[in-house]
Amino acid sequence: MYKRQIFEEIIKRISEKRKFIQVLSGPRQTGKTTLANQLIETVPTPVIYISADEPANKTNSWIEQQWEIARTKFKTTSQQIILIFDEIQKIHNWSETIKRLWDEDTIKGNNIYLILLGSSQLLVQKGLTESLAGRFEIIPVPHWTYLEMKTAFNFSIEEYIYYGGYPGSAELINNPARWKNYILDSLIEPTLSKDIMMITRVDKPALLRRLFEFGCLYSGQILSYQKMLGQLQDAGNTTTLSHYLKLLQTAGLITGLSKYSGSTIRQKSSSPKLQVLNTALMSAYLQIHFSEIQNNREIWGRLVESAIGAHLYNTTDNTDIKLFYWIAENKEVDFILQKNTNLIAIEVKSGQYKNTLHGIEFFSKKYNVSKKILVGDSGIPIPDFLSLPPEQLFD
């Protein structure tokens, strides 16, 4: 969903009164705190916003103290109180305390509407499933889209493809060294070392890091897990590699798209197509500057395809639309969208040579395709496609 849609969804759920805990979860730098601030400025009812993202270590007692502030406010105003906890995952065993306090207010009829924000999806989801089952709804907050970066920072399509959708880095794009250091040190490193390795067991941290860098450099390419192990020079097994790729996906970094086959079992066992979820991650590891990269047709083509893939993934994740790739007999379709029984075949053409039409036509002979879409040269202009929610492609 786009941020405006997310905001409207939160407002809608608040109007339904106290039913579930609302959880805004997404990667770092996707605008969760900004949404909370907009909420404070918009809703007429009292809002209490508290952040655990401070130097002092917070405990469960701190959660109780903040909750009592909301209870007191409710008792004195008899109004619904919106209580927002930001970076909730930074408090050890937070979910047990939240569960107890939420259940107490449910019994007493205290109308405290709870919103939790968390940048570590792994830790947030673990706490929710272990302690808060049946009490919450997740609202995903994905990476920023082209339209959002264009509206907020006047990004051109070329700037969005190269610099991606991290709002915090937008003011640094005219200083390549600072921009790159920001992406590497302020986004990638905390996500790997804090959002993944500190909260889940990673027996081979060096392999996880190499897999991430490998995924960024080879975004858009289809590689078997066995071949990846060979490239990464690790004696591990494919199960470990698959697990690490799933961790990186949950952290909002990279994913491995499955091959469409019409069979769930075959799709799950297919070789993944590596896909960055924000092209800034890819560009940060390239040795070519923005001013020169469009002259390199191969690398620019891979960046364009990765931007399209990231857009499709981020805007269809947690929806009823599924995203795949397809390949057979040396003929490939970049992306397949599936909604119920409807299939859309999408090819991206950005200057590098590709046997585009043959791939789509070959796929269409095997499966019942609703639409065949070409993006880029001689097709839908890239800015237009990136401005279109995938849901509308099925209209």
N, C-alpha and C positions, 0 to 999 in steps of 0.2 A: 504494500500500500504506500501511497505518497503521504508525506507528512500532514498535509491538509486533511486527507481522508482519515488518518489516524486520529487527529485532533477531533474531528467531527464524531468519530466512533466513540471516543472517550466521553464526550459531552452526552451522546445518546445513552451510553450505559449509566452515566451518573443520573440521568433523568429517570432511569428505571429503579432508582433507589438502591438500597443495600441488599445485593444478592450474592455477588462473588467478589473476591479480592481481584483487582485488576493488576496484571503484571506486564510492564513495558520492558521487553528484553531485546537486546540487539548488540552488535559489535560496538567497540569504542568509536566515539566521534560520529554518531548517527543522529543526534539531536534529541535524546531522551530528556535531558535536563531542560533544554529549550522548550520542549512541549509542556513540561511541568510549569515553567515560568509563564507560558502563554495561558495555561489553565488558571493560574493564580490571578491573572489580569482580567480573565473573562467571566468566570462563574460568579454569581451573586452570593453564594454561600461561603462561609469561612473556610480558608485553606491553610493548613499547617504543613510547611515544607521543611524537612530535616534531612541533612546529608551526613552519611557516615564517612565521606571522603575527606577526612581531616587527619593531621598527624597523630593526634591522641588516639590511643587504642580504645575502641568502643566495646562494650560488653552487653549482655542481655539485660542487665539492670538499666542501661541507658535507653534501650528500647522501651522498657516499662515506664521510665520517667517521661519520655516523650509522649507515650500513649496516654498517661494520666493528664497531660496538658490538654489533649484532645477531649478526654472525658469531661474535664472541668469546663471546657468551652461548650460542650454539648449541654451540660446541666444548666449553665447560666444563660444560654441562648435558646435552647430547645430547637435549634436548627440542625440540619444535617451538617456534619463536619467532615471535610475531606482531609485525610491524613496521608501525606506522601513521604515515603522513605526512599532516598536516593542512595545508590551503591550499597544496597542492603546485604549483598553477598560478602561484604568485608567484615561482617560481624559473625563470629563463630557460633554455629548452632542457632542461627537466627530463626529458622523456620519453626522450631519447637516453641519458642516464646511467642511468635506471631500467632501460631495455632491456638495456644492457650488464651491469649488476650482476645482474639477474634471470637472464639467460642464463648467466652465470658460475656462479651457484649451482645452476642446473638441471643443468649438466654435472657439477659437483662433488657433487651430491646434498645440498647444504645445505638443511635443512628450515626455510626462512624464509618465513612466510606474510605476504604484503604486502597492506595495505589503504591505498588512497589516498583522501583527502577533498578535495573542491574545490567552492568556491562559485561559480566561474565556469564554467558548463557549456560555454560556447563554447571557452574555452581548454583545458579538460580534454579535451573531445572531439577537438579539433584535435591535441593531443599523442598521444592514444590511436590515432587513425586513421593518423597519419603514421609513428609509430615502433613502436607496440605491438600492431599487428594480430595477432590470433590468440592473444594472451597475456592478455586481460582480459575481465571481465564487469562490466557497469554495474548498480548497484543504485540506482534513482532514489529520492531523498528529497524528497517533495513538501511543499507547504504543509500546515500543521496543520489537521486536520478539526475540526468542531464538537465531536465527542465528546472529542477530545484537549484542546481548550481548556476544555471544561466540566469535565473530570476534573482538569486541572492548575490551573485558575484560577477554577473555579466560574462560568464565563461563562453567562449566560442566552442563549436563542436570539436575542433582540433585540440583545444585546451582540455576539454572534458575527456577525450579519448586518452590523452597522455597523462594528465594529472589526476584523473579519476574524481571520485565523489567524497573526499574528506573536507568538510567545511573549514576545519581548523588550519588546513594547509594552504587555503586559497590565497591568503595575503603574502605567501612566501614564494609564489611561482616565478617571480622576477629575480629571485636569488637561488639559482639551482642547487648550490651547496647546502644552504639552510633548508630548502624544501626537502631534499633527499635525507638529510640528518633528522628532520622532524618525522618523516615517514618511518625511517629505520629505528630511531631511538624512542620516540614518543608514542608510536602506534604498534609497530611490529614487535619490538622487544617486550613491552609490558604484556601484550597479548600472549606471547609464547611463554614468558617466564612466570607471569602471575595468573593469567586467566586460564592457562592450560596446565602447566607443570606443577603449580602449587596446589591444585585442587583435584588432580586425578593422577593415577599412577602412570608414569612414563618410564619404563625400564631403560630405554635408549634415547635420552634427550638429544644426543648429537644426531641420531637418525631422524628424529622429528624435525629438527632444524634444517637438515639437508633436504628432507622431503619438501618442506615448505619452500625453500629457495628453488628447488628443482621444479616445483609446480608453478612458481612465478615465471621462471625462464622458459618453460615449455607449455605455457598456457595455450590451449587450442589444439594440442596434440594428443593422439590416442596411444597409450602405452600400457602394456600388460604389467601387472605387479612384479612378475618375474624379471622382466626387462628393466623395470625401475630399480629393483634391487641390484642388478648388475651395474647400472649406471651410477648408483649411489655407493657402490663398493661396500656392501654390507652383507653379512652372512645370515641376516635375520630371515624370518619367514614371511610369506605373503599375507598371512592373517594379521600380523603385527602392523605391516604397512597399511593394510586396509583400515585397521583401527585408528592409526595415526591420521590418515586422510580424513576419517570421519570426525576426529577431534578438531582438525583444522577447519573443517566445514562448519561445525557447531560454533567455533570461535569467529566465524565470519571472514575467514581468510581465503581459502581455496576449497574447491570441491572436485569430485570426480563424477562427471555425468555418465549415466548408464546408456548402453546401446538399446535402441528400441527394437523389440523383436516380436511383440504381441504376447510374449510369455513372461510372467513376473519372475519365474525361476531363472530363465536364460538372461533376463535383463540384469538381475543381481549378480550373476556370475561373469558378466562381460568385462572386457578391459575398459578401464575408465578413460574418459576424455578429460584431461586436466583443465580446470577453469578457475581463474582468479575471480574473486567476488568484488574486487575494486581494482581498476587498472593501475592505480597509483602503486600498488604492490608490485606489479610487473615492471613499471617504469623505474622504480627505485633501484632495481638490480641491473638495468640496462646501462651500457656505457655510451649511449648516444643521447645527446641533448635534444630538447624539444625543437630547437631551431633547425636541426639537421635531420631529424628522424623521418620526416615525410619523403626525403630523398631515398631512403632505404625501403624499397617497395615490399620486401619480404617481412621485415620487422614491423613496418607500419600496418601491413595487412593483418598480421597476427594481433596487433593491438586493437585494430578495428573489430575484428572478429571477437576478441575477448571482451570488448566493451559491449557488444551486442549480447554475448552470452551472459555477462554479469547482469545486464539489464533484465534479461528474460528470467534468470534465476531469482534475483532479488524481488522482482515484482510478481512472481508466481509461487514463491515459497510459502508454505502454509495456506495454500488455496487448493481448489479442486483441479487446477491445471498442472500437469506433469511435464517435465522437461527432459528430453533425451537427445542423443545424436544417432546417426545411422551410417553404417558402412557395410559394403558387400561387393566382392569381385572388383576391388579397386575403385569403386564408385561410392562417394560419400555425400551425405546431406548434413550440413553443419548443425542444424537444430531441428528437433521434432517437438511440437507442442501437442499434447493430448488432453482433451477434455471430454470425459465420458467416452463415446465412440468416435468423436470427431478428431481428425488428425490434420495438423498444419505443418507442411514441410518448408523450412526456411534456409535459404542459402545466402551467404554474405560475399559480396564481390567488391574488393577495395583496391584494385590495381594489380595485385599479384595474379598470375595465371591459375585458373581453376576450371575444371571441367564441370561447371556449375549445372547447366541444364540437364546434362546426361545423368547426373546423380539424382536429381529430383524425378526425372522421367522414369528411371529405373526403379526408384522407390515406389512411385505411383502405380507401377504395374503389379507390385507385390501386395500393396495395401490400398485401402479405400481412403484417398486423401481428399479432405474438404477444400483446402486451398494450397496453392504453390506460391511462395513469396520469395522474391529476389530483393535483397537489400543492398544498396550501394550503386555502383555503375550500372546504368540502364535499368535500374529498378527503383524501389522506394528510396528517396534520399535518406541518408543516415540520420540527420537531425529529425526528420519527420518520424522515422521509425522509433527512435529513442524517446520521442515525445508522446508515443501512443501506448496506453496500457494494453498488455497482451490480451486481456479479457475482450477488448473491442475487436481483436482480430477474428473472433469467432462469430461476430454479428453478421 
